[in-house]
Amino acid sequence: MTPFFVQIKCDLGKSYQVANALAEAEIASEIYSTAGDYDLLVKFYVDANTDIGHFVNEKVQVIPGIKDTHTIITFKAFR
């Protein structure tokens, strides 16, 4: 499985609605509210052969209330 993160900027007043929609869709591993330029930080896992760009475009950005996204692809987890 390939992990990656997406920072999500929501329409004003829609952060909880977007977080709940992501949780209900059961596509996210973890969902965090954040302070700063983005409202949510979401961790996803996809199969190694899944195109992350298509996944974000077709599964994440279609959720109502999402204004902008910033995808962070990771390479290695350190312990």
CORMOGI-V104512 format. One record per residue. PSI is psi in radians with two decimals (* if undefined). NEAR is the number of other ideal C-beta (glycine too) atoms within 10 Angstrom. D_LAST is the distance of its C-alpha to the last C-alpha in Angstrom with 2 decimals. Layout:
# CORMOGI-V104512
[[PSI,NEAR,D_LAST] [PSI,NEAR,D_LAST]]
This chain:
# CORMOGI-V104512
[[2.49,9,17.92] [2.11,14,17.16] [2.60,14,15.55] [2.85,16,17.16] [2.62,16,18.24] [2.17,22,21.81] [2.34,18,23.15] [2.24,24,26.57] [2.20,16,29.60] [2.76,21,32.13] [2.64,14,35.85] [2.28,8,36.88] [0.17,8,36.76] [0.09,16,34.99] [-0.82,18,31.30] [-0.63,13,31.57] [-0.78,15,33.73] [-0.79,23,31.24] [-0.76,21,28.30] [-0.69,13,30.53] [-0.70,17,31.63] [-0.74,21,28.08] [-0.76,12,27.39] [-0.56,9,30.74] [-0.27,12,30.13] [0.75,6,27.08] [-0.22,16,25.34] [2.53,17,22.40] [-0.78,11,19.25] [2.53,11,18.92] [2.16,16,21.47] [2.46,12,21.26] [2.54,12,24.18] [2.83,13,23.60] [2.67,6,25.83] [-2.58,8,26.88] [-0.45,9,28.10] [2.68,19,26.70] [-0.54,24,27.21] [2.60,21,24.48] [2.12,17,20.94] [2.31,23,20.56] [2.30,15,17.81] [2.69,23,19.34] [2.33,13,18.68] [2.78,17,21.42] [2.64,8,22.43] [-0.49,6,21.72] [0.04,6,25.46] [2.32,13,25.80] [1.97,10,26.85] [-0.70,14,24.69] [-0.79,10,27.62] [-0.70,10,30.03] [-0.88,19,27.78] [-0.77,18,27.48] [-0.75,13,31.19] [-0.41,10,32.48] [-0.53,15,30.31] [-0.98,21,29.01] [-0.22,14,31.57] [-0.13,11,34.45] [2.21,19,33.62] [2.42,10,36.34] [-0.15,18,35.44] [2.20,21,32.81] [-0.64,14,33.98] [2.69,13,31.27] [2.73,16,27.81] [1.97,13,25.14] [2.35,15,22.75] [1.98,11,19.31] [2.31,10,18.08] [2.76,10,14.44] [-0.76,4,13.49] [2.42,4,9.84] [2.29,6,6.68] [2.52,3,3.79] [*,2,0.00]]
